């Protein structure tokens, strides 16, 4: 198993010594694992799903063509006006 070293100030070292029954190596290992897992979750969320983006783009264009070149705002406005007149 590789060994790493860290530097801490004297005040922190003194407090750790007062709690000598704690396995500080294990505490640090766990914390490092937590940080790595959190960063991996963030990366996974940040990855773009290009397949879904592409599909949304195609659907948007199909919508545009199906409604005579009008954007969604114009179509919704027309629907609302029709419903109010009924």
Secondary structure, 3 states (H helix, E strand, C coil): CCCCCCCCCHHHHHHHHHCCCCCHHHHHHHHHHHHHHHHHHHHHHHCCCHHHHHHHHHHHHHHHHHCCCCCHHHHHHHHHHHHHHC
